[in-house]
Amino acid sequence: MIEALRYYWIIARGYRLNPWNSPYIRWRFETFFGPEAAPLDARKFFALSWKYRAQMEEFIAWVGQRRREQRAHR
């Protein structure tokens, strides 16, 4: 959960209260979900986040692992 919040805090900068308007998050959702995420609004953002929560959790775990490995090399 902490990794998910950390990742969200970083990527939603400037759009933390309305992440569906973030250009980066829009791009990420369109890349991850394909055409299903093209017209992204609040309702679709939360619906896709809930529907694919398992895959998103795996992605967040992978991001956390990458961050830890990067810190270990410093």
DRENDO-1510 file (C-alpha; in Angstrom, 1 decimal, always signed):
<recs>
REC; n; res; u; v; w
REC; 1; MET; +0.0; +0.0; +0.0 .
REC; 2; ILE; +2.8; +2.4; +0.8 .
REC; 3; GLU; +4.5; +1.7; -2.5 .
REC; 4; ALA; +1.2; +2.5; -4.3 .
REC; 5; LEU; +0.8; +5.8; -2.4 .
REC; 6; ARG; +4.4; +6.7; -3.1 .
REC; 7; TYR; +4.1; +6.0; -6.8 .
REC; 8; TYR; +0.8; +7.9; -7.0 .
REC; 9; TRP; +2.3; +10.9; -5.1 .
REC; 10; ILE; +5.1; +11.1; -7.7 .
REC; 11; ILE; +3.2; +10.6; -10.9 .
REC; 12; ALA; +0.1; +12.7; -10.0 .
REC; 13; ARG; +2.0; +15.9; -9.2 .
REC; 14; GLY; -0.2; +18.8; -10.1 .
REC; 15; TYR; -3.2; +16.5; -10.5 .
REC; 16; ARG; -3.5; +14.8; -7.2 .
REC; 17; LEU; -7.1; +15.6; -6.7 .
REC; 18; ASN; -8.1; +14.8; -10.3 .
REC; 19; PRO; -5.6; +12.2; -11.6 .
REC; 20; TRP; -7.7; +11.5; -14.7 .
REC; 21; ASN; -6.7; +14.9; -16.1 .
REC; 22; SER; -3.0; +14.2; -15.7 .
REC; 23; PRO; -1.3; +13.9; -19.2 .
REC; 24; TYR; +1.1; +11.3; -17.8 .
REC; 25; ILE; -1.6; +9.2; -16.1 .
REC; 26; ARG; -3.8; +9.4; -19.2 .
REC; 27; TRP; -0.8; +8.2; -21.3 .
REC; 28; ARG; -0.1; +5.4; -18.8 .
REC; 29; PHE; -3.7; +4.2; -18.7 .
REC; 30; GLU; -4.0; +4.3; -22.5 .
REC; 31; THR; -0.7; +2.3; -22.8 .
REC; 32; PHE; -1.7; -0.2; -20.2 .
REC; 33; PHE; -5.4; -0.7; -21.0 .
REC; 34; GLY; -5.5; +0.2; -24.7 .
REC; 35; PRO; -8.6; +1.7; -26.4 .
REC; 36; GLU; -10.7; +1.0; -23.3 .
REC; 37; ALA; -9.1; +3.9; -21.5 .
REC; 38; ALA; -9.1; +6.4; -24.4 .
REC; 39; PRO; -11.9; +8.7; -23.2 .
REC; 40; LEU; -10.7; +8.9; -19.6 .
REC; 41; ASP; -12.9; +10.7; -17.0 .
REC; 42; ALA; -13.3; +10.2; -13.3 .
REC; 43; ARG; -15.8; +7.4; -13.6 .
REC; 44; LYS; -13.8; +5.4; -16.1 .
REC; 45; PHE; -10.6; +6.1; -14.1 .
REC; 46; PHE; -12.0; +4.5; -11.0 .
REC; 47; ALA; -13.8; +1.7; -12.9 .
REC; 48; LEU; -10.6; +0.7; -14.7 .
REC; 49; SER; -8.5; +1.0; -11.5 .
REC; 50; TRP; -10.9; -1.3; -9.7 .
REC; 51; LYS; -11.3; -3.8; -12.6 .
REC; 52; TYR; -7.6; -4.2; -13.1 .
REC; 53; ARG; -6.4; -3.7; -9.5 .
REC; 54; ALA; -4.5; -7.0; -9.4 .
REC; 55; GLN; -2.4; -6.1; -12.5 .
REC; 56; MET; -1.9; -2.6; -11.1 .
REC; 57; GLU; -0.7; -4.1; -7.8 .
REC; 58; GLU; +1.8; -6.2; -9.7 .
REC; 59; PHE; +3.0; -3.1; -11.6 .
REC; 60; ILE; +3.4; -1.1; -8.3 .
REC; 61; ALA; +5.3; -4.0; -6.8 .
REC; 62; TRP; +7.6; -4.0; -9.8 .
REC; 63; VAL; +8.1; -0.3; -9.5 .
REC; 64; GLY; +9.0; -0.6; -5.9 .
REC; 65; GLN; +11.5; -3.4; -6.6 .
REC; 66; ARG; +13.2; -1.2; -9.3 .
REC; 67; ARG; +13.4; +1.8; -6.9 .
REC; 68; ARG; +15.0; -0.4; -4.2 .
REC; 69; GLU; +17.5; -1.8; -6.8 .
REC; 70; GLN; +18.4; +1.7; -8.0 .
REC; 71; ARG; +19.0; +2.9; -4.4 .
REC; 72; ALA; +21.2; -0.1; -3.7 .
REC; 73; HIS; +23.5; +0.9; -6.6 .
REC; 74; ARG; +24.1; +4.4; -5.4 .
</recs>
